[in-house]
């Protein structure tokens, strides 16, 4: 711990001397209930060399008036209005306007810890492309912590992305929340790889997370909550899953398949893409399909079946730990079933209850027959 404290002190002296500009990007759509507190938390930062770019994405409430009143006479804030085209375009607009060496995304219904920017900036080293902050969960726009989002259990350890793209393996074995906010990105890294948010979809964070992990040389996690995530906002897309949410996930899967998996020339990297595609397919069933109403499930099942059939990847080598490989292997067998049956399959997997074990074996048997009928071979790699 002494070495870490020394490194932080050394970094602090260098960083405070250089004082690089940080660009904070806040997209806002009908955020009149929350935006003032969000902006005040930016003003309270202990690190002072920042600019804050507020993008009003066509709000129809009082957001514009509140923003202008809150930021008036403060030249560190800039305000931009654009017609409503969604979160991705708002963030892309912010990145195009950013003048900073580093970029930080912040949602308008949340709060920043006063030391957020300083805490994350101090962890940067020359080869680190982004720093991931710890996220506290709050039930409302406050700093009363109700819990924490998933965060890597070994902070301050620099994680290098080898030629095998091991960061993808790491975030599956040690679950990390795939959000855009509360990460401090090196702008030159984003520019070099032409990373932007895909337009016209929901859950663009999922694709952004994959692409930034894939391209990064190294990342590092902090140990302190620097962000207060408000789960009580009823307008959040995470609180209201509809068919469009599912369609966006499927579009992301197909995009990763076409742009990355199909074009990978190195076998091990192809394995990584395949693993991540399977990971997202599991999320489609567990977090999207499961939350649909009965009518939408009928349509959703058809869309899932078509997309899963379209995106077929193969595995040839063990990459993940044995437990995860076993889970992925069985899911890959089961993904030919109807979505309701896949959901049950996931629920029954490794269940100690005899009834569920029997049900699991019956579903597995049915799935294997369908795979044989379709000449689909699932390799067991563990």
Phi, psi and omega in degrees: 000328179299316180299318179297316179299321178296317180298318180296317180297318179297315179298319182299316180298317181290315183292316180294331177289315180283324178048062181293149180284133175251129177262115177265126182247121181239106171280143181222124173228114181049052182253029186300332182289334190238336194298325182297312179297322179300314180293323178296325179290334173290316180301332186275005184297136177289332174273125193260344184268080180224158167236145180239118182256112181259120180253110176275109186271058176072035180301144178250003178259206184271015184306312183302313181298316181294317180299310183298322180291321184288326186259000184300143179064018175239101186292351178285344178261141169232142184243134180224130177256138173218155178295154187293111177229010176100166185297320182300312181294324179297315179294319178299320177300316178299318179295322179295329182272343187295135178253353187283165174281335180232153180235138181226124179265140186217126179275145191287351180256007182249185179226151173259143167292148184298335181258015186304304184296316180297315182300316182285320182297325182295341182272353182290137168235172188302323185261007178272130182264331171203153180248136183253122180269158178278139184249122175271143177264132177230147178262076187123169182276081183213184176245023175274105189282126177258348181166192182223146171287161182303134184215142182302134189279359180236078181293162177070003179264118179291128183251112183272141175266104181288180178298342178272001178060053185289347179296328178295315176301317184298315185285348173272324179280330176237086190310133179230141181288129186269063178253158180277319186288162182062033170232136179257115185258141171285122185297323180298328177294313180296320180293317182302319184261009177051047182276121177223168180273133180292129184280153170079012178233161168266167178058034178298341177301324183298316180289317179301317181299313179299313185292321179292322177296318183297320186269341186294144173283318180200154176224170177209151179251147173269185181238002187238142176293117180247003185214138180247107186270116184275107181270000184267006178281107183295343181275354182294141180294338180286346180262359186212082183280126177232181182301326181295327177298314180297316180300322179294318177300316180295323178295322178295316178301313181293326178294313179297321178299312185287316186277325187250301185299310184293336183259000181287126181262348180254128187303315185295322178292323176299322176299318180298317178296318179299316179301315183290325176297316177298318177304316180289325176298319178298318178296324178303314182286312186288322190246341179255298183301317183303328186268358181284154173285172188300317181296314181291333179296325179297314178291317181299320179301317180295318180293319178297314181302314181295317182291315180298323179291324180290321183259092179248118178244161180241159177231142181226349187216141177289130179237314181275172175294163188300320181299312181290322178298319178297317180296313179297319180301312181291324177296319181298327174292316188282344188292353176276350181282170171296152187300322178300321180288325176296319179299317177294320179303315179295323181291325184275343184302124179062019177290137179281347183284132185301316180302315181290326177299318179295314179300319180298314181297323179293317178294320179298317179298316179296317180296319180297321178296319179294321178295319178297316179300323181268010181055039182255120182255126178252113182283136174266117188252357183256000000 
